[in-house]
Amino acid sequence: MTKPKPEIAGNAPAPKKLTGKPVAKGVKRAKPRWKSPYAEAEIEEIFRRFAVQRPEPKGELEHVNAFTLLVAVVLSAQATDAGVNKATRALFAVADTPAKMAALGEARIAEYIRTIGLWRAKAKNVALLSEALLRDHNGEVPDTREALVALPGVGRKTANVVLNSAFGQLTMAVDTHLFRLGNRLKFAPGKTPEEVEDKLVRVIPEHYLRHAHHWLILHGRYVCKARKPECPACVIADLCKADEKTTDIPAPLVPIEVLDPVQAEIAADR
Ligand code: SF4
């Protein structure tokens, strides 16, 4: 099987390698054009600690294949992962392929997802995107951003999640958590998600890009929360340059084996 090619912006030489880990051949990135308050070694250390905490981070949207991941991400706009999972368990049990979903039809899809915000528009989009996959892609989820964003209800963020999680591409899906962290920590400030995405891809060491999206989402969801960051529980408190920071003492760096499911539901509903 052919490995998916990394998706990286820019043409300048790759950044200096800071650890003994190999940098993938043929991947070139432009250096940041702005003056970051972090030294390269500090960014390297931040992501090294995230990697120790969660060596194999996973998204929290339940899915069984690239198609159900795509549908789950489309449904997750302005909804919690926990809320989407509650609805999709029954939906995906009867429709886990574009053919089955298209056969189910908009009205019956709507019955399964009524508990999710914007369910009418989302049911329509899921039916239409299933038909488009059958018509234009032989019932397969395409592995390019261009083809994904041409599907009904699929924007850049959704495409980036699918490219990263289903196809292993080095994309950065900027949701509310990544947008907040990029600006709050000042390592990827920007006024738009695209600006933050562009800086994250440039500043994060290449060997951490595969999982960086999930690490940042989970850090933002459970520790560096929107209203009140929990700095005493933060493993990068000594490195963080956020104005809101309340301590310089990092929390003990230990792997997070299994997140308490009750806490996860509570946090996801916030
Ligand atoms: S120290 Fe506080 S503000 Fe900085 S990343 Fe950690 S939780 Fe967020």
Residues whose N, C-alpha, C, O or C-beta is under 5 A from the ligand:
A	BS01	SF4	V223 C224 P229 E230 C231 C234 I236 A237 C240 A242 E244 K245 T247
